[in-house]
Amino acid sequence: MSQKLRQMTEAHLGELAEEIWRGRCLAFVGAGFSAAAQLPGWVELLRDVLSLVPRSHQYYSAVERTLNGANPSTRELEAAGQLLQDAIGVERFRDAISGSLAVDESSLNARYVHRRRMLRELPFRAILTTNFDPLLPGTLPTAEGYRSLLRD
């Protein structure tokens, strides 16, 4: 087994912890992080947006078939989202998604609140997420901001 593939040891974990405490690491959180907050998934979000599109619209049936299909792929959901955005416009699409993801802080379950508190207590240089939700505070960096965070 190569040096790169060996299992992580206590020493490696200690080195990683030191790098985090020095503020030299980024946290990258995905959908599993906010799943505990019980936010709607992409199918439910896109169904909410579809409700804003007239049934007579040329894209309605195609999007409805995708959303009602058995386990639509990420690519199919992206295509459905693009059709919906084209149908109602970028601003209205964003407003619809944001409205569906509105979070009442008092309704968040203890499991999610614990995760977020732990994440905030660690001195990560930044937190990157694939999520499109309002659960993590902060500003969204530009493409240059991402490059800077990842290269530094």
Secondary structure per residue as TSV (DSSP state, phi and psi in degrees):
chain	resnum	aa	ss	phi	psi
A	1	M	-	360.0	136.0
A	2	S	-	-72.8	161.8
A	3	Q	G	-56.8	-38.2
A	4	K	G	-68.5	-26.4
A	5	L	G	-97.0	0.0
A	6	R	S	-66.2	158.6
A	7	Q	-	-70.5	149.4
A	8	M	-	-70.1	133.8
A	9	T	-	-107.4	174.6
A	10	E	H	-56.1	-39.3
A	11	A	H	-61.6	-41.7
A	12	H	H	-64.9	-40.9
A	13	L	H	-63.3	-38.6
A	14	G	H	-63.2	-42.3
A	15	E	H	-63.0	-42.1
A	16	L	H	-63.0	-44.3
A	17	A	H	-59.8	-41.6
A	18	E	H	-60.9	-43.0
A	19	E	H	-64.5	-39.2
A	20	I	H	-64.3	-47.3
A	21	W	H	-64.4	-25.7
A	22	R	T	-80.3	-3.8
A	23	G	T	75.2	29.4
A	24	R	-	-106.8	12.5
A	25	C	-	-126.5	152.2
A	26	L	E	-106.0	144.0
A	27	A	E	-94.8	131.7
A	28	F	E	-116.4	112.2
A	29	V	E	-115.3	141.3
A	30	G	-	-113.7	-158.1
A	31	A	H	-60.4	-29.1
A	32	G	H	-62.7	-27.8
A	33	F	H	-66.0	-47.8
A	34	S	H	-90.8	-3.9
A	35	A	H	-58.3	-35.1
A	36	A	T	-65.9	-19.8
A	37	A	T	-79.3	-6.1
A	38	Q	T	58.6	43.3
A	39	L	-	-76.0	157.8
A	40	P	-	-66.2	149.8
A	41	G	-	-83.5	-179.9
A	42	W	H	-62.0	-39.5
A	43	V	H	-61.6	-46.7
A	44	E	H	-64.6	-41.5
A	45	L	H	-60.5	-46.2
A	46	L	H	-68.3	-31.1
A	47	R	H	-63.6	-40.6
A	48	D	H	-59.4	-42.7
A	49	V	H	-68.8	-40.0
A	50	L	H	-58.7	-30.8
A	51	S	T	-63.9	-15.2
A	52	L	T	-90.0	-9.3
A	53	V	S	-97.0	130.9
A	54	P	-	-61.0	141.6
A	55	R	T	-58.9	-25.3
A	56	S	T	-80.3	-8.2
A	57	H	S	-65.0	144.6
A	58	Q	T	-59.9	-24.9
A	59	Y	T	-94.1	-11.8
A	60	Y	H	-55.9	-52.6
A	61	S	H	-62.8	-41.0
A	62	A	H	-64.3	-43.3
A	63	V	H	-66.9	-42.7
A	64	E	H	-60.6	-42.6
A	65	R	H	-60.8	-43.0
A	66	T	H	-61.6	-48.4
A	67	L	H	-68.7	-26.7
A	68	N	H	-91.6	-4.7
A	69	G	S	-70.6	162.1
A	70	A	S	-76.6	111.5
A	71	N	S	53.3	66.5
A	72	P	-	-61.4	143.6
A	73	S	-	-74.6	165.7
A	74	T	H	-57.7	-43.3
A	75	R	H	-61.6	-42.6
A	76	E	H	-64.4	-40.0
A	77	L	H	-67.9	-38.5
A	78	E	H	-62.2	-42.6
A	79	A	H	-64.5	-42.4
A	80	A	H	-62.5	-42.7
A	81	G	H	-61.3	-41.1
A	82	Q	H	-65.4	-41.2
A	83	L	H	-62.2	-42.4
A	84	L	H	-63.9	-42.1
A	85	Q	H	-63.2	-41.3
A	86	D	H	-64.0	-35.3
A	87	A	H	-71.6	-37.9
A	88	I	H	-114.9	-6.5
A	89	G	-	95.6	153.4
A	90	V	H	-60.6	-49.4
A	91	E	H	-64.2	-44.6
A	92	R	H	-66.1	-36.8
A	93	F	H	-61.7	-49.4
A	94	R	H	-61.1	-42.5
A	95	D	H	-61.6	-40.2
A	96	A	H	-65.4	-45.0
A	97	I	H	-63.6	-46.6
A	98	S	H	-59.7	-41.4
A	99	G	H	-63.4	-39.2
A	100	S	H	-69.6	-24.8
A	101	L	T	-99.9	6.3
A	102	A	-	-57.2	133.0
A	103	V	-	-116.6	127.0
A	104	D	-	-90.3	108.8
A	105	E	G	-51.4	-34.5
A	106	S	G	-71.0	-15.7
A	107	S	G	-94.4	-4.7
A	108	L	S	-67.5	136.6
A	109	N	-	-76.5	160.4
A	110	A	H	-60.3	-34.5
A	111	R	H	-62.9	-44.9
A	112	Y	H	-68.0	-45.1
A	113	V	H	-56.9	-40.7
A	114	H	H	-63.6	-45.2
A	115	R	H	-60.0	-46.7
A	116	R	H	-65.6	-41.0
A	117	R	H	-61.2	-44.6
A	118	M	H	-62.6	-42.7
A	119	L	H	-62.9	-42.2
A	120	R	H	-68.1	-28.1
A	121	E	H	-76.8	-19.6
A	122	L	S	-86.7	137.5
A	123	P	-	-82.2	58.0
A	124	F	-	-68.0	146.8
A	125	R	S	-63.5	-36.0
A	126	A	E	-162.1	166.1
A	127	I	E	-122.0	122.3
A	128	L	E	-106.0	144.0
A	129	T	E	-143.5	149.7
A	130	T	S	-89.4	-7.8
A	131	N	-	-74.3	147.6
A	132	F	-	-112.3	71.9
A	133	D	S	-144.9	163.2
A	134	P	S	-92.1	17.7
A	135	L	S	-77.5	-28.6
A	136	L	S	-103.3	125.6
A	137	P	-	-74.8	165.8
A	138	G	S	121.9	175.0
A	139	T	-	-96.5	154.3
A	140	L	-	-87.4	122.8
A	141	P	-	-74.1	158.0
A	142	T	-	-77.3	176.3
A	143	A	H	-58.4	-39.9
A	144	E	H	-64.7	-37.9
A	145	G	H	-61.8	-41.9
A	146	Y	H	-63.1	-45.3
A	147	R	H	-58.3	-43.8
A	148	S	H	-63.4	-46.0
A	149	L	H	-61.0	-44.4
A	150	L	H	-74.9	-31.2
A	151	R	H	-82.0	-35.5
A	152	D	-	-67.3	360.0
